[in-house]
Amino acid sequence: MSSWSHGYVHDIEYTSGAYRELFPSHLNHALLTNGLLPPDITKPFTWCELGCGKGFTALLAAASHPQGRFWAFDFNPSHIASAQALAAEAGVENLTYGEDSFEELAAAPERLPLFDYIVLHGIYSWISEENRGHIRSFIRSRLKPGGVVYISYNCLPGWSQAMPIRRLMREYAACFAGRTDQRIEKALAEIGKLKEAKSRFFATSQVASQRFDQIKTGNRNYLAHEYMNDDWHIFYQADVARDMAEAKLSYAGSANLFEYDMSLCLLEEQRKIINELPDPSLRETVKDFFLNQQFRKDIYVRGEVRLDRNAMVQRLSELKVALAVARPFVSTKFQLPLGEVTGNQAVYEPLLNALADGPKSLQELGQAIGANTQLRSVVQAATLLYGAGSVVTVLPTPPAQMAKRLNRAIAARAHGGDTLQFLTVPLGGQIVSSSILERLALDGIVNAGLPDNVEALAPHAWRSLNARGQRLLREGKPLESEQENLTEIREQLQAFFNQKLKVWRALDIL
């Protein structure tokens, strides 16, 4: 590795993922459900991402929060160059990218404003203690009182059985020449031989065996950045909490909204054990053992302001949500740590029927369910639907036109491949996932001016796919003929029209 990378993989780029947990609207939602006063994003605010990768999350967040000013930093010049190009193409004007290391940011923090939000996705696990110190120094000097930090990281005990696989991958990869992804390919082949030769490690650890099977099919760019950095650290929650305390931060809760209500993720006897523990960090650690947690999504605040019950009820009552998929296609079966849960239809039927008419506040949804409905039941139902991607929260500010411009630019880039898989939701300040066919259809409608019907858009999508030699799959097998592909494209586009297009229009996505 060259010195500027500090042992971090840089010969291939990171993936273009997007993570809604970093969005101001999501963080405020999580803080509110945990009874804490969030920053006011109806007024001008500031947001900063450290280690932004290819900068896609920052771009989506900035475009849908026009009242905010956004900064995003990554030491890799290839990441920043590609991020700046897309931001310029879409005309996103409230976002500044920087090619800065954590050391450089910590050394000259005064050139930046104080921030309401500082966010990091995964980075803390992949850097040295020296760089973690630079991050803490930056947070200490640049976070406002009342400001919010989001930090996600690999954690124990969930990683305990898979850690040896990462070590073995690195040892094998060090023996081979070539780019990082090429060395990963060779390393995985060698580890596969161990498994086939009945290694007792794989034979006695079902978790490790399943993890290796997942790794084998994983995105090589992701694997390079997850497994191949010189630094790779797995933390207990208490470790990170102590680090954040150096920056005057206190733990505020999880950005995973399911965790605000322990009845959604823990058995009654497990909740009883946790509730009897006197120390907050110990409670989190024990919860991680119950869940076998391997990745935490933690929120910290500098100077928490806890809402009294009346204020919390009032704010939650005012929270608005909207459907993200058409009403007939919303599932009320939810996958939770406890297993599959089916929602109470006496709650969900009237709630979803009300949302079919447009965005509603939680107070309005409670009234639609029944006069005696408790707010807790509405919050829980909305949380489950939000976690499943069936609803989004609605911002109290007008949607930004630059969010639509960004979605048009993302749609146009679908002709180059299936890399930018998310669109921003101007009405909700969040994101929705999209397939390449959905983005090609969006491109046909908003960029090419085609009618929004299947017969007009199917040939548009096929020409793009065919130009790259891409074929659709049916039952796991590629479709070879043009007619077969067009038939599959029409079926998938019809499903898109039925399930999403009208809703996307209502959410101002196009």
C-alpha positions in Angstrom: 0.0 0.0 0.0 1.2 3.5 -0.7 1.7 5.8 2.3 -1.3 8.1 1.5 -3.7 5.2 1.9 -2.6 4.3 5.4 -3.2 0.6 4.7 -6.7 1.2 3.3 -7.6 -0.5 0.0 -7.4 2.0 -2.8 -6.6 0.1 -6.0 -10.3 -0.5 -6.6 -13.2 1.7 -5.8 -15.8 1.1 -3.1 -19.5 0.4 -4.0 -22.0 3.1 -4.7 -24.3 2.2 -1.8 -26.7 4.6 0.0 -27.7 4.3 3.6 -30.8 6.0 4.9 -29.6 5.8 8.5 -27.2 8.7 7.7 -30.1 11.0 6.6 -31.1 13.9 8.9 -34.7 12.9 8.6 -34.0 9.3 9.7 -31.8 10.3 12.6 -34.4 12.8 13.8 -37.1 10.0 13.6 -34.9 7.7 15.6 -34.1 10.3 18.3 -37.7 11.2 18.6 -38.8 7.6 19.1 -36.1 7.3 21.8 -37.6 10.4 23.6 -34.8 12.9 22.7 -35.1 16.3 21.1 -33.6 16.2 17.6 -32.1 19.2 15.7 -34.6 21.4 13.8 -34.2 20.6 10.1 -36.9 23.0 9.1 -34.2 25.7 9.5 -30.7 25.9 8.0 -28.5 23.1 9.4 -25.1 21.5 8.7 -24.2 17.9 8.0 -20.8 16.2 7.5 -19.9 12.7 6.4 -16.4 11.3 7.2 -15.2 8.6 4.8 -18.0 9.1 2.3 -16.7 6.6 -0.3 -18.2 7.5 -3.6 -20.4 10.1 -2.0 -23.7 8.8 -3.1 -25.4 8.9 0.3 -24.3 12.5 0.8 -25.6 13.5 -2.7 -29.0 11.9 -2.1 -29.3 13.5 1.3 -28.3 17.0 0.2 -30.6 17.0 -2.8 -33.6 16.2 -0.6 -32.8 18.6 2.2 -32.3 22.0 0.4 -32.3 23.9 3.7 -29.1 22.1 4.8 -25.5 22.6 3.9 -23.6 19.3 3.4 -20.0 18.3 3.4 -18.5 14.9 2.5 -14.9 13.8 2.8 -12.9 10.9 1.5 -9.1 10.5 1.0 -9.5 8.6 -2.2 -9.4 11.0 -5.2 -11.2 8.6 -7.5 -14.2 8.6 -5.1 -14.3 12.3 -4.9 -13.9 12.9 -8.6 -16.8 10.6 -9.5 -19.0 12.1 -6.7 -18.3 15.7 -7.9 -19.2 14.8 -11.5 -22.6 13.4 -10.6 -23.3 16.4 -8.3 -22.4 18.9 -11.0 -24.5 17.0 -13.6 -27.6 17.1 -11.3 -27.0 20.7 -10.1 -26.9 19.8 -6.4 -25.7 23.1 -5.0 -25.6 22.6 -1.3 -23.0 19.9 -1.1 -19.2 20.3 -0.9 -16.9 17.3 -1.4 -13.3 17.2 -0.1 -10.3 15.0 -0.7 -9.1 15.1 2.9 -7.7 12.5 5.2 -8.9 12.3 8.9 -5.5 13.7 10.0 -5.9 16.7 7.7 -9.4 17.4 8.9 -8.4 17.1 12.5 -5.4 19.4 12.0 -7.3 22.3 10.5 -10.9 22.0 11.7 -11.5 25.8 11.8 -11.9 26.0 8.0 -15.2 24.2 8.4 -18.4 25.2 10.2 -19.8 23.7 13.3 -22.0 20.7 12.4 -25.5 19.6 13.6 -24.7 16.1 12.2 -21.5 14.2 11.8 -21.9 10.7 10.3 -19.7 7.7 9.6 -20.7 4.5 7.9 -18.6 1.4 8.8 -15.3 3.4 8.6 -14.5 3.1 12.3 -13.9 -0.6 11.9 -11.4 -0.3 9.0 -8.9 2.3 10.2 -6.1 2.5 12.7 -6.3 3.8 16.3 -4.4 6.9 15.2 -7.1 7.7 12.6 -9.9 6.9 15.1 -8.2 9.5 17.3 -8.3 12.0 14.5 -12.0 11.4 14.1 -12.7 11.9 17.8 -10.6 15.1 17.7 -12.6 16.4 14.7 -15.9 15.6 16.4 -14.8 17.2 19.6 -14.0 20.5 17.8 -16.7 20.6 15.1 -19.9 19.2 16.6 -22.4 21.7 17.9 -23.9 21.4 21.4 -27.0 19.3 20.8 -25.4 17.9 17.7 -25.8 14.3 16.5 -23.2 11.7 15.6 -24.1 8.5 13.7 -21.5 5.8 13.8 -21.8 2.2 12.5 -19.3 -0.5 13.0 -18.6 -4.3 13.0 -19.3 -5.6 16.5 -19.1 -8.6 18.7 -20.3 -11.2 19.4 -21.8 -11.6 15.9 -18.4 -11.5 14.2 -16.6 -14.0 16.5 -17.0 -17.1 14.4 -16.3 -15.4 11.1 -13.2 -13.5 12.1 -10.8 -16.4 11.2 -12.1 -16.4 7.6 -11.0 -12.8 7.2 -7.6 -13.6 8.5 -7.2 -16.5 6.2 -8.4 -14.4 3.2 -5.6 -11.9 4.0 -3.0 -14.5 4.4 -3.8 -16.2 1.2 -4.2 -12.9 -0.7 -0.7 -11.7 0.4 0.8 -14.7 -1.5 -0.7 -13.6 -4.8 0.1 -10.8 -7.2 -2.4 -8.5 -8.9 -5.2 -6.1 -8.0 -7.0 -6.6 -4.7 -10.1 -8.1 -6.3 -8.0 -10.6 -8.3 -6.2 -11.7 -5.2 -9.5 -12.1 -3.4 -10.7 -14.4 -6.2 -7.6 -16.6 -5.7 -7.9 -16.6 -1.9 -11.5 -17.6 -2.0 -10.7 -20.5 -4.3 -8.0 -21.7 -1.9 -10.3 -21.4 1.2 -13.0 -23.3 -0.8 -10.5 -26.2 -1.1 -10.2 -26.3 2.7 -13.9 -26.5 3.1 -14.3 -29.2 0.5 -11.5 -31.1 2.2 -13.6 -31.3 5.4 -11.8 -28.7 7.5 -13.1 -29.2 11.1 -13.3 -25.4 11.5 -16.1 -25.3 8.8 -17.6 -28.6 9.9 -18.0 -27.5 13.5 -19.1 -23.9 12.8 -22.3 -23.6 10.8 -22.2 -19.8 11.1 -18.7 -19.6 9.6 -19.6 -22.1 6.8 -22.7 -20.0 5.9 -20.7 -16.8 6.0 -18.1 -18.2 3.6 -20.8 -19.2 1.2 -22.2 -15.7 1.3 -18.7 -14.2 0.8 -18.1 -16.3 -2.3 -21.0 -14.6 -4.1 -20.4 -11.1 -2.7 -19.5 -8.0 -4.7 -15.7 -8.0 -5.0 -15.4 -4.3 -4.5 -17.3 -4.5 -1.2 -15.2 -7.6 -0.1 -12.0 -5.7 -0.8 -12.9 -2.8 1.4 -14.5 -5.0 4.1 -11.9 -7.7 4.5 -8.6 -6.6 2.9 -7.6 -3.4 4.7 -4.5 -3.5 7.0 -6.7 -2.4 9.9 -9.8 -4.3 10.8 -11.3 -3.9 14.2 -14.3 -5.5 15.8 -15.8 -3.6 18.8 -18.1 -4.1 21.7 -20.5 -1.3 22.2 -18.8 -0.3 25.4 -15.5 0.3 23.5 -17.1 2.8 21.1 -19.1 4.4 23.9 -15.8 5.1 25.8 -14.3 6.5 22.6 -17.2 8.8 22.0 -17.2 10.0 25.6 -13.8 11.6 24.9 -15.7 13.9 22.5 -18.3 14.7 25.2 -20.9 12.4 23.5 -23.5 10.2 25.2 -25.2 7.2 23.6 -28.7 8.1 22.4 -30.0 4.8 20.9 -29.9 2.8 17.7 -30.6 4.1 14.2 -32.3 0.7 13.7 -35.9 1.8 14.6 -36.9 -1.8 15.5 -34.6 -1.6 18.6 -36.4 1.4 20.2 -39.1 -1.1 21.2 -37.4 -4.1 22.7 -40.7 -6.1 22.3 -40.0 -6.1 18.6 -36.6 -7.9 18.9 -36.4 -9.6 22.3 -38.3 -12.2 24.2 -40.0 -11.2 27.5 -37.5 -13.1 29.6 -34.6 -11.5 27.7 -36.1 -8.0 28.3 -36.5 -8.8 32.0 -32.8 -9.6 32.3 -31.7 -6.4 30.4 -34.0 -4.2 32.4 -32.5 -5.4 35.7 -29.0 -4.3 34.7 -27.8 -1.0 36.2 -25.3 0.0 33.5 -26.4 1.3 30.0 -23.4 -0.1 28.2 -23.8 -3.5 29.8 -27.4 -3.5 28.8 -26.4 -2.8 25.2 -23.7 -5.6 25.3 -26.1 -8.1 26.7 -28.7 -7.2 24.1 -26.0 -7.8 21.4 -25.4 -11.3 22.9 -29.1 -12.0 22.7 -29.3 -10.8 19.1 -25.8 -12.1 18.1 -25.3 -8.6 16.7 -22.6 -8.2 14.1 -23.2 -4.6 13.0 -24.3 -1.7 15.2 -25.9 1.5 14.0 -25.4 3.9 16.9 -26.5 7.4 17.5 -24.7 9.7 20.0 -25.5 13.3 21.0 -23.5 16.1 22.6 -25.8 17.2 25.4 -29.0 15.2 25.3 -32.3 17.0 25.8 -34.8 14.4 27.0 -38.4 15.3 26.1 -41.1 15.0 28.8 -43.9 12.6 28.0 -46.3 15.3 26.9 -43.8 16.8 24.5 -42.8 13.5 23.1 -46.4 12.5 22.5 -47.1 15.8 20.8 -44.1 15.5 18.5 -44.8 11.9 17.6 -48.4 12.7 16.9 -47.3 15.3 14.4 -44.9 13.0 12.6 -46.3 12.3 9.0 -45.8 9.2 6.9 -46.7 8.3 3.3 -46.9 5.1 1.3 -43.8 4.1 -0.7 -45.6 1.3 -2.6 -49.2 1.0 -3.7 -51.7 0.0 -1.1 -52.6 -3.5 -2.5 -48.9 -4.5 -2.5 -48.1 -3.6 1.1 -47.2 -6.6 3.2 -48.1 -6.8 6.9 -45.7 -9.7 7.5 -42.4 -8.5 9.0 -39.1 -10.3 9.4 -37.8 -9.5 12.9 -35.1 -11.0 15.1 -37.8 -13.0 16.8 -38.9 -14.4 13.4 -41.8 -13.6 11.1 -44.5 -11.5 12.7 -48.0 -10.7 11.1 -49.4 -7.4 12.0 -52.8 -7.0 13.6 -55.2 -6.4 10.8 -57.6 -4.4 13.0 -54.7 -1.9 13.2 -53.1 -2.2 9.7 -56.2 -2.3 7.5 -57.6 1.1 8.5 -54.1 2.6 8.8 -53.2 1.6 5.2 -56.6 2.6 3.8 -56.1 6.0 5.3 -52.6 6.3 3.8 -53.9 5.3 0.4 -55.6 8.7 0.4 -52.3 10.6 1.0 -49.8 11.4 3.7 -51.1 11.3 7.3 -49.8 12.3 10.7 -49.7 9.5 13.3 -52.5 11.3 15.2 -54.6 11.1 12.0 -53.8 7.4 11.6 -54.7 6.7 15.2 -58.1 8.4 14.6 -58.6 6.3 11.5 -57.9 3.1 13.4 -60.3 4.0 16.3 -60.9 6.7 18.9 -59.4 4.7 21.7 -56.2 3.7 19.8 -53.0 4.3 21.8 -50.2 6.2 20.2 -47.8 3.4 21.0 -49.7 1.0 18.7 -49.6 3.5 15.8 -45.9 4.2 16.3 -45.1 0.5 16.4 -47.2 -0.1 13.2 -45.6 2.8 11.4 -42.1 1.7 12.5 -42.6 -1.8 11.2 -43.9 -0.5 7.8 -41.0 2.0 7.7 -38.5 -0.7 8.4 -40.0 -2.8 5.6 -39.7 0.1 3.2 -43.5 0.4 2.8 -43.7 3.9 4.1 -41.5 6.9 4.3 -41.7 9.9 6.7 -42.7 13.2 5.2 -40.7 16.4 5.7 -42.4 19.5 6.9 -40.5 21.5 4.3 -41.2 21.9 0.6 -39.6 19.3 -1.7 -36.5 20.5 -3.6 -36.4 20.6 -7.4 -32.7 19.6 -7.4 -33.9 16.2 -5.9 -35.8 15.6 -9.1 -32.8 16.7 -11.2 -30.7 14.2 -9.3 -33.2 11.4 -10.0 -33.2 12.3 -13.7 -29.4 12.1 -13.7 -29.4 8.8 -11.9 -32.0 7.4 -14.4 -29.8 8.5 -17.3 -26.8 6.7 -15.9 -28.8 3.5 -15.9 -27.7 3.1 -19.5 -24.1 2.6 -18.2 -25.0 -0.3 -15.8 -26.7 -1.1 -12.5 -24.6 0.8 -10.1 -26.7 3.7 -8.7 -29.5 1.7 -7.2 -31.3 4.4 -5.2 -33.4 7.4 -5.8 -34.1 10.3 -3.5 -37.6 11.0 -2.1 -38.0 14.8 -2.1 -41.2 14.7 -0.1 -39.7 12.5 2.6 -36.0 13.4 2.6 -35.1 9.7 2.3 -34.4 7.1 -0.4 -36.1 4.2 -2.2 -34.3 1.3 -3.9 -34.9 0.8 -7.6 -34.1 -1.9 -10.2 -32.3 -1.1 -13.4 -35.5 -1.6 -15.4 -37.3 0.9 -13.1 -34.6 3.5 -13.7 -34.6 2.8 -17.4 -38.4 3.4 -17.4 -37.9 6.6 -15.4 -35.3 7.7 -17.9 -37.7 7.0 -20.8 -40.4 9.1 -19.1 -38.5 12.1 -17.8 -35.5 12.3 -20.1 -36.6 10.8 -23.4 -40.2 12.1 -23.2 -41.8 8.7 -23.9 -45.4 7.9 -22.9 -45.6 6.1 -19.5 -46.9 2.8 -20.9 -45.3 -0.5 -21.1 -45.3 -0.8 -24.9 -43.4 2.5 -25.3 -40.9 1.8 -22.5 -40.0 -1.9 -23.0 -38.1 -1.3 -26.3 -36.3 1.7 -24.7 -35.1 -0.6 -21.9 -34.2 -3.5 -24.2 -32.0 -1.3 -26.4 -30.0 -0.2 -23.4 -29.6 -3.7 -22.0 -28.8 -5.2 -25.4 -26.1 -2.6 -26.1 -24.2 -3.8 -23.1 -24.8 -7.5 -23.8 -27.0 -7.8 -20.7 -29.7 -10.4 -20.5 -32.5 -10.8 -18.0 -32.9 -14.0 -16.0 -35.9 -16.3 -15.5 -35.6 -19.1 -12.9 -31.9 -18.3 -12.7 -31.2 -18.8 -16.4 -30.4 -16.0 -18.9 -32.9 -15.3 -21.6 -31.2 -15.3 -25.0 -33.6 -14.1 -27.6 -34.9 -10.6 -28.0 -38.5 -11.7 -27.8 -37.9 -13.6 -24.5 -36.2 -10.5 -23.0 -38.9 -8.1 -24.2 -41.6 -10.4 -22.7 -39.8 -10.4 -19.3 -39.2 -6.7 -19.5 -42.9 -6.0 -20.2 -43.9 -8.2 -17.2 -41.5 -6.4 -14.9 -42.5 -3.0 -16.1 -46.1 -3.8 -15.7 -45.4 -4.8 -12.0 -43.6 -1.4 -11.6 -46.6 0.5 -13.0 -49.0 -1.4 -10.7 -46.9 -1.2 -7.5 -44.8 2.0 -7.6 -45.2 4.5 -10.4 -48.2 6.3 -9.1 -46.8 6.4 -5.6 -43.4 7.7 -6.9 -45.3 10.5 -8.6 -47.0 11.3 -5.3 -43.7 11.4 -3.5 -42.3 13.8 -6.1 -39.6 11.2 -7.2 -40.3 12.1 -10.9 
